[in-house]
């Protein structure tokens, strides 16, 4: 504000370090895990017949067919862990990165494993999981899922 008139003369958007870290984790999860699931690239979670029919009309039909079911869930989790690891190390603009990146990585790795166990597998056969609903929840409620994971982790440590 202008000291003389109390008129706003500009705004500054400040992002908290926590927000930056969680956003990086979300983007790594989207690219490493959620995207391959959504595209039907994980053999344990094949695409629905409707998705296959929709993809068959695609211009890149041969490329898409080659990717369908081509990766195992364990492989994709490994790739996701690598992405989270590299992403946490590259947060050098966040204060304390050199001291805290391993803690951030542990959180991200733990969260991804918890999400797969609690949401994706949930004790069911992969064919029984409503993949679209699980992915939609991850897209819309990611902050709530982070909070749920933190609460469960803290409970286990007691």
URBEL-V395675 format. One record per helix or strand of 2 or more residues. SS is the DSSP state (H for helix, E for strand). FROM is the first residue (numbers start at 0). TO is the last residue. Records with the same first field share a line. If there is no record, write none. Layout:
SS=FROM-TO  FROM-TO
//
This chain:
H=16-37  42-44  48-55  60-66  72-88  96-120  125-127  130-139  141-156
//
